[in-house]
Amino acid sequence: MSPTHDKNESPPNTTLDATTTTTTDATPHQKSKHKEMQLTDQTNLLPFKKVLICFLGLSLCIIVSQLDSVTVATALPIITSSFNAGSVASWVPSAYLLTSTSFQPLYGRFSDIFGRKATLTAAMLIFMIGNLGAGFSKTIVQLIVLRGFAGAGGGAILSMAQIIVSDIVSLRDRGKYQGIIGGVVTIGYAIGPIVGGALAEQATWRWVFWLNIPIAACAILVVNFVLPLKKVQGDIKRKLLVVDYVGCILTLVACTLIILPLIWGGVTFPWISGTILGPLISGFFAWVLFVLWEAKGARLPIVPMWIFRHSTVCGVYIVMFINGLITFSAMFYLPQFFQVALNYSAIHAGIFLIPVLGGQVVVSWIAVGNSNNLPPSSMMNLFLRV
């Protein structure tokens, strides 16, 4: 999702229609070097009542994705026991995170090319199919593969919801609504562990995956029949021609090569070994190639390099990285610690996570209430200190 710019700090001009043209801000040398695609402006500011309806639909999408992220954590020990999988079961959440991380950068640009509604619908369908298959898995390998498939769609849901909110509300109200999204996310985090523990313990772990399917189906209906989003002009052939395929491949390769050794390190293989260091070094090299390609070669880059010229953007990315590192570590490892080391039930393990995740709900709503009174940098500084 691209940040907002004022008139003095605008990216290369991107306006209507999916036709190839040179950017208006480019120098003659840059124009001759490569061309950029013009994009349909999908901004569609709505009155409050319609925003509320859209927001409820998007909240369904968000709750589904966040529930899925955390319900598996509390059910994992029971899944491990069911398949007698041992340490291999750690790949159930890892496969989801691997593919969701790898595919997430692609969806923002896909939504520019194919439209927000089509992209979000495709992501939700991939997510649903993956979860449906995961619930019917007969072996741990099938479950891991299908969780990876679900992650290829699930990783896009939250970011797509944030992009759509930016399209339908004004810049002045954007911080407020993005803060509410943060509250919805943490509500999903807070109730997910309890739901996952209850289903795994009282019913079957398969319902951990099936639970999201009817909710996701309702969300897809809302997205397609309620959200008044603009369509992107142009035929499908022209749209396919402008996809940054090299950038897509480099993104997937780089993420996979870096995340895999981080999962293996210290568990499957020693940290100081060729199996770990080889992919890590190759992954960083792939990222260098990706940056060079996006900066110099891509006509419509997945990640425009100009966004990193803004210190605010870089600061936000760093803070979000730290927040994700801490939050996901707590969500995935505390339930296993409570169940395996302390011998608590899955339900109790979920309940014990409420103070951790419930606090995030409170802080999110505090941030929403003060978004127009305090500078974002002041709030970020305060919450980081806490």
Secondary structure in CASP SS format (residue, H / E / C, confidence):
PFRMAT SS
TARGET T0000
AUTHOR 0000-0000-0000
METHOD secondary structure of the structure
MODEL  1
M C 1.00
S C 1.00
P C 1.00
T C 1.00
H C 1.00
D C 1.00
K C 1.00
N C 1.00
E C 1.00
S C 1.00
P C 1.00
P C 1.00
N C 1.00
T C 1.00
T C 1.00
L C 1.00
D C 1.00
A C 1.00
T C 1.00
T E 1.00
T E 1.00
T C 1.00
T C 1.00
T C 1.00
D C 1.00
A C 1.00
T C 1.00
P H 1.00
H H 1.00
Q H 1.00
K H 1.00
S H 1.00
K H 1.00
H C 1.00
K C 1.00
E E 1.00
M E 1.00
Q C 1.00
L C 1.00
T C 1.00
D C 1.00
Q C 1.00
T C 1.00
N C 1.00
L C 1.00
L C 1.00
P C 1.00
F H 1.00
K H 1.00
K H 1.00
V H 1.00
L H 1.00
I H 1.00
C H 1.00
F H 1.00
L H 1.00
G H 1.00
L H 1.00
S H 1.00
L H 1.00
C H 1.00
I H 1.00
I H 1.00
V H 1.00
S H 1.00
Q H 1.00
L H 1.00
D H 1.00
S H 1.00
V H 1.00
T H 1.00
V H 1.00
A H 1.00
T H 1.00
A H 1.00
L H 1.00
P H 1.00
I H 1.00
I H 1.00
T H 1.00
S H 1.00
S H 1.00
F H 1.00
N C 1.00
A C 1.00
G H 1.00
S H 1.00
V H 1.00
A H 1.00
S H 1.00
W H 1.00
V H 1.00
P H 1.00
S H 1.00
A H 1.00
Y H 1.00
L H 1.00
L H 1.00
T H 1.00
S H 1.00
T H 1.00
S H 1.00
F H 1.00
Q H 1.00
P H 1.00
L H 1.00
Y H 1.00
G H 1.00
R H 1.00
F H 1.00
S H 1.00
D H 1.00
I H 1.00
F H 1.00
G C 1.00
R H 1.00
K H 1.00
A H 1.00
T H 1.00
L H 1.00
T H 1.00
A H 1.00
A H 1.00
M H 1.00
L H 1.00
I H 1.00
F H 1.00
M H 1.00
I H 1.00
G H 1.00
N H 1.00
L H 1.00
G H 1.00
A H 1.00
G H 1.00
F C 1.00
S C 1.00
K C 1.00
T C 1.00
I H 1.00
V H 1.00
Q H 1.00
L H 1.00
I H 1.00
V H 1.00
L H 1.00
R H 1.00
G H 1.00
F H 1.00
A H 1.00
G H 1.00
A H 1.00
G H 1.00
G H 1.00
G H 1.00
A H 1.00
I H 1.00
L H 1.00
S H 1.00
M H 1.00
A H 1.00
Q H 1.00
I H 1.00
I H 1.00
V H 1.00
S H 1.00
D H 1.00
I H 1.00
V C 1.00
S C 1.00
L H 1.00
R H 1.00
D H 1.00
R H 1.00
G H 1.00
K H 1.00
Y H 1.00
Q H 1.00
G H 1.00
I H 1.00
I H 1.00
G H 1.00
G H 1.00
V H 1.00
V H 1.00
T H 1.00
I H 1.00
G H 1.00
Y H 1.00
A H 1.00
I H 1.00
G H 1.00
P H 1.00
I H 1.00
V H 1.00
G H 1.00
G H 1.00
A H 1.00
L H 1.00
A H 1.00
E H 1.00
Q H 1.00
A C 1.00
T C 1.00
W C 1.00
R H 1.00
W H 1.00
V H 1.00
F H 1.00
W H 1.00
L C 1.00
N H 1.00
I H 1.00
P H 1.00
I H 1.00
A H 1.00
A H 1.00
C H 1.00
A H 1.00
I H 1.00
L H 1.00
V H 1.00
V H 1.00
N H 1.00
F H 1.00
V C 1.00
L C 1.00
P C 1.00
L C 1.00
K C 1.00
K C 1.00
V C 1.00
Q C 1.00
G C 1.00
D C 1.00
I H 1.00
K H 1.00
R H 1.00
K H 1.00
L H 1.00
L H 1.00
V C 1.00
V C 1.00
D C 1.00
Y H 1.00
V H 1.00
G H 1.00
C H 1.00
I H 1.00
L H 1.00
T H 1.00
L H 1.00
V H 1.00
A H 1.00
C H 1.00
T H 1.00
L H 1.00
I H 1.00
I H 1.00
L H 1.00
P H 1.00
L H 1.00
I H 1.00
W H 1.00
G E 1.00
G C 1.00
V C 1.00
T C 1.00
F E 1.00
P C 1.00
W C 1.00
I C 1.00
S C 1.00
G H 1.00
T H 1.00
I H 1.00
L H 1.00
G H 1.00
P H 1.00
L H 1.00
I H 1.00
S H 1.00
G H 1.00
F H 1.00
F H 1.00
A H 1.00
W H 1.00
V H 1.00
L H 1.00
F H 1.00
V H 1.00
L H 1.00
W H 1.00
E H 1.00
A H 1.00
K H 1.00
G H 1.00
A C 1.00
R C 1.00
L C 1.00
P C 1.00
I C 1.00
V C 1.00
P C 1.00
M H 1.00
W H 1.00
I H 1.00
F H 1.00
R H 1.00
H C 1.00
S H 1.00
T H 1.00
V H 1.00
C H 1.00
G H 1.00
V H 1.00
Y H 1.00
I H 1.00
V H 1.00
M H 1.00
F H 1.00
I H 1.00
N H 1.00
G H 1.00
L H 1.00
I H 1.00
T H 1.00
F H 1.00
S H 1.00
A H 1.00
M H 1.00
F H 1.00
Y H 1.00
L H 1.00
P H 1.00
Q H 1.00
F H 1.00
F H 1.00
Q H 1.00
V H 1.00
A H 1.00
L C 1.00
N C 1.00
Y C 1.00
S C 1.00
A H 1.00
I H 1.00
H H 1.00
A H 1.00
G H 1.00
I H 1.00
F H 1.00
L C 1.00
I H 1.00
P H 1.00
V H 1.00
L H 1.00
G H 1.00
G H 1.00
Q H 1.00
V H 1.00
V H 1.00
V H 1.00
S H 1.00
W H 1.00
I H 1.00
A H 1.00
V H 1.00
G H 1.00
N C 1.00
S C 1.00
N C 1.00
N C 1.00
L C 1.00
P C 1.00
P H 1.00
S H 1.00
S H 1.00
M H 1.00
M H 1.00
N H 1.00
L H 1.00
F H 1.00
L H 1.00
R H 1.00
V C 1.00
END
